[in-house]
Amino acid sequence: MVDKIESARIQVFGADPRHAELEARELREVLHRLDGAGVRFASPEAPRDTEGAKGPELLTPEVVLVLTTGSLALARTAIKAWVEVRKSRKVRIVHSDGTVTEFEGGVSGREVKALRDGQGGRPGIGPGDER
């Protein structure tokens, strides 16, 4: 049984604020499926006295989730798997002790589909290439 509850801030980056929000909603759903995990959107931390600024979302296209769980190791594994599906995904986890873990997407969805379909997708990968 896990006695300790851990929390972390998860910053989800996108090409624009709308894209970051869509990605964050998708990741939130993934994390909701983990046993004992609670995840919610963080309150915006926007300075209101900045002259000429159109809002922090225009300067930093990110959405922050707050994750509370008994084990961040399981959540970190789920986040890493989610991020690796698409090259455009980038997530930064800020742990309660101040340490930071970052993940960036690896392969595109098209590449994953090609791999699943058995079409390697890249000519010249190895000596056994069929042509």
Secondary structure, DSSP 8 states (H G I E B T S, - for coil): -----EEEEEEEE-SSHHHHHHHHHHHHHHHHTSTT-EEEE------S--TT---HHHHS-EEEEEEEES-HHHHHHHHHHHHTT-TT-EEEEEETTS-EEEEE--S-HHHHHHHHTT----TTSSTT---
